[in-house]
Amino acid sequence: MMVLICYDGSADAQAAIDRAGQLMPGSDATVLVIWETILETMTRNGSLGMGLGMVGAYGDEEADAAIKKAALDTATDGAQRAAAAGLVAHPRVASRQDDIAGSILAVAADVDADVIVLGTRGRSGVKSLMLGSVSHAVLHHADRPVLVIPSPALAEERHRWADHAQLTAGGA
C-alpha cells in the first residue's frame, strides 16, 4: 500500500502521521510538503509591491532555494516521524501549482497513492465542525480514498460537544 501523507509540521499533521502509522503499519509512505516561490507567495498575499525590493536585494533564486530547503527539512522531519510510527517513509517536496489541493492530487497520481492522509485544521466553536479548506478541497476532488485525521485536541473538543448535545437532548 502506498500512503501519501500531507505534512506541514503542525500538530494536526503530526497527529495524522501518528494515526496513519497505527492504521497502516509497515506501509510505504511518501511524506509531502508543498512549497512555493517567494514571488508566488508575495503575489498571492498581495504584498508584491513591498516585497520586490527584498527579492531584488537578496535574489529570488537564493530565496527560493532557502524556501525549498526548509520544505525538504520539514518533509524529512515528517518522514522520520512516520518511520517512528511504523511506516516505511520517504520525504518529498513539490512546488505549489494553482492551489495546494491540486498540487497534492498531482503528487498522489504521480506516486499512485492508495490513500491520501492529511490532518484538518483545528478550529474552535461551531467552525470546528468544518474541515480546513485544503482538506475539504482534497476530499471533494480526489479520485482515490482520503483519510482526514483531526488533531487530538480537536477530537476531544468534538467529544465534549457531542456529550453536551446528548445531555441537553436527554433533558439532564
C-alpha positions as CSV (number, residue, x, y, z in Angstrom):
1,M,0.0,0.0,0.0
2,M,1.3,3.5,-0.9
3,V,0.2,6.2,1.5
4,L,0.6,9.9,0.7
5,I,0.8,11.9,3.9
6,C,0.4,15.7,3.5
7,Y,2.6,17.4,6.1
8,D,3.3,20.9,7.2
9,G,4.8,20.3,10.7
10,S,1.7,21.4,12.5
11,A,0.2,19.4,15.4
12,D,-2.7,18.3,13.1
13,A,-0.2,17.0,10.6
14,Q,1.8,15.2,13.3
15,A,-1.4,13.6,14.6
16,A,-2.2,12.4,11.0
17,I,1.2,10.8,10.7
18,D,0.9,9.0,14.1
19,R,-2.6,7.8,13.3
20,A,-1.6,6.6,9.8
21,G,1.2,4.5,11.4
22,Q,-1.4,2.9,13.8
23,L,-3.8,2.2,11.0
24,M,-1.4,1.1,8.2
25,P,1.8,-0.2,9.9
26,G,4.5,-1.2,7.5
27,S,3.0,0.6,4.6
28,D,5.1,2.6,2.2
29,A,4.6,6.3,2.7
30,T,5.5,9.5,1.0
31,V,5.6,12.5,3.3
32,L,4.7,15.5,1.1
33,V,5.4,19.2,1.8
34,I,4.2,21.7,-0.7
35,W,6.3,24.9,-1.2
36,E,6.0,28.0,-3.4
37,T,8.4,30.5,-4.7
38,I,8.8,33.8,-2.9
39,L,7.3,35.6,-5.9
40,E,4.2,33.3,-5.9
41,T,3.8,33.9,-2.1
42,M,4.0,37.7,-2.5
43,T,1.6,37.7,-5.4
44,R,-0.9,35.5,-3.6
45,N,-0.7,37.6,-0.4
46,G,-1.0,40.9,-2.2
47,S,2.5,42.0,-1.0
48,L,4.2,42.0,-4.4
49,G,4.9,45.7,-4.4
50,M,6.5,45.7,-0.9
51,G,8.4,42.6,-1.5
52,L,10.0,43.3,-4.8
53,G,12.8,45.3,-3.2
54,M,13.6,42.4,-0.9
55,V,13.6,39.9,-3.7
56,G,15.9,42.2,-5.8
57,A,18.3,42.7,-2.8
58,Y,18.6,39.0,-1.9
59,G,17.9,37.4,-5.3
60,D,14.8,35.4,-5.8
61,E,16.8,32.3,-6.7
62,E,18.5,32.4,-3.3
63,A,15.2,33.0,-1.5
64,D,13.5,30.2,-3.4
65,A,16.4,27.8,-2.7
66,A,16.1,28.6,1.1
67,I,12.3,28.0,1.0
68,K,12.7,24.7,-0.9
69,K,15.4,23.6,1.6
70,A,13.1,24.4,4.5
71,A,10.4,22.4,2.9
72,L,12.7,19.5,2.4
73,D,13.8,19.7,6.1
74,T,10.1,19.7,7.1
75,A,9.4,16.7,4.9
76,T,12.4,14.9,6.2
77,D,11.3,15.5,9.8
78,G,7.8,14.2,8.8
79,A,9.4,11.1,7.2
80,Q,11.4,10.4,10.4
81,R,8.2,10.7,12.5
82,A,6.4,8.4,10.1
83,A,9.2,5.8,10.3
84,A,9.0,6.0,14.1
85,A,5.2,5.4,13.8
86,G,5.9,2.2,11.8
87,L,5.7,3.4,8.2
88,V,8.4,3.0,5.5
89,A,8.6,6.7,4.7
90,H,10.3,8.9,2.2
91,P,10.3,12.7,2.1
92,R,9.1,14.6,-0.9
93,V,8.6,18.3,-1.8
94,A,6.5,19.7,-4.6
95,S,6.1,23.2,-5.8
96,R,2.7,24.6,-5.4
97,Q,0.6,24.7,-8.6
98,D,-2.6,26.7,-8.9
99,D,-3.7,25.6,-5.5
100,I,-2.4,23.4,-2.7
101,A,-5.1,20.7,-3.1
102,G,-4.4,20.4,-6.8
103,S,-0.7,20.0,-6.1
104,I,-1.4,17.3,-3.5
105,L,-3.7,15.4,-6.0
106,A,-1.0,15.7,-8.7
107,V,1.6,14.1,-6.4
108,A,-1.0,11.4,-5.4
109,A,-1.4,10.5,-9.0
110,D,2.4,10.5,-9.6
111,V,3.2,8.1,-6.7
112,D,0.0,6.1,-7.4
113,A,-1.1,6.6,-3.8
114,D,-3.7,4.2,-2.5
115,V,-4.8,6.7,0.1
116,I,-4.2,10.4,0.9
117,V,-3.8,11.2,4.6
118,L,-4.0,14.7,6.0
119,G,-4.9,16.5,9.1
120,T,-7.6,19.0,9.5
121,R,-7.0,22.5,10.8
122,G,-8.2,22.7,14.4
123,R,-10.7,25.5,15.0
124,S,-12.9,26.3,17.9
125,G,-16.7,26.6,18.3
126,V,-19.1,25.9,15.5
127,K,-16.3,26.3,12.9
128,S,-14.6,23.2,14.3
129,L,-17.3,21.1,12.7
130,M,-16.0,22.0,9.3
131,L,-12.8,20.9,7.6
132,G,-10.0,23.1,6.7
133,S,-10.0,24.5,3.2
134,V,-7.2,22.2,1.9
135,S,-8.6,19.0,3.4
136,H,-12.0,20.0,2.2
137,A,-10.8,20.6,-1.4
138,V,-8.7,17.4,-1.5
139,L,-11.7,15.4,-0.1
140,H,-14.0,16.7,-2.8
141,H,-11.7,16.5,-5.8
142,A,-9.8,13.3,-5.1
143,D,-10.1,10.2,-7.3
144,R,-8.8,7.9,-4.5
145,P,-9.6,7.5,-0.8
146,V,-8.8,10.3,1.5
147,L,-8.4,10.0,5.3
148,V,-8.7,13.2,7.2
149,I,-7.5,12.9,10.8
150,P,-8.4,15.6,13.4
151,S,-5.8,16.6,16.0
152,P,-6.2,15.1,19.4
153,A,-7.3,18.5,20.8
154,L,-9.9,18.9,18.1
155,A,-11.2,15.3,18.6
156,E,-11.5,16.0,22.3
157,E,-13.4,19.2,21.7
158,R,-15.8,17.4,19.4
159,H,-16.4,14.7,22.0
160,R,-17.3,17.4,24.6
161,W,-19.7,18.9,22.1
162,A,-21.3,15.5,21.4
163,D,-21.5,14.7,25.2
164,H,-23.1,18.1,25.8
165,A,-25.6,17.6,23.0
166,Q,-26.6,14.2,24.4
167,L,-27.1,15.6,27.9
168,T,-29.1,18.5,26.5
169,A,-31.3,16.2,24.4
170,G,-31.8,13.8,27.2
171,G,-33.1,16.6,29.5
172,A,-30.4,16.1,32.1
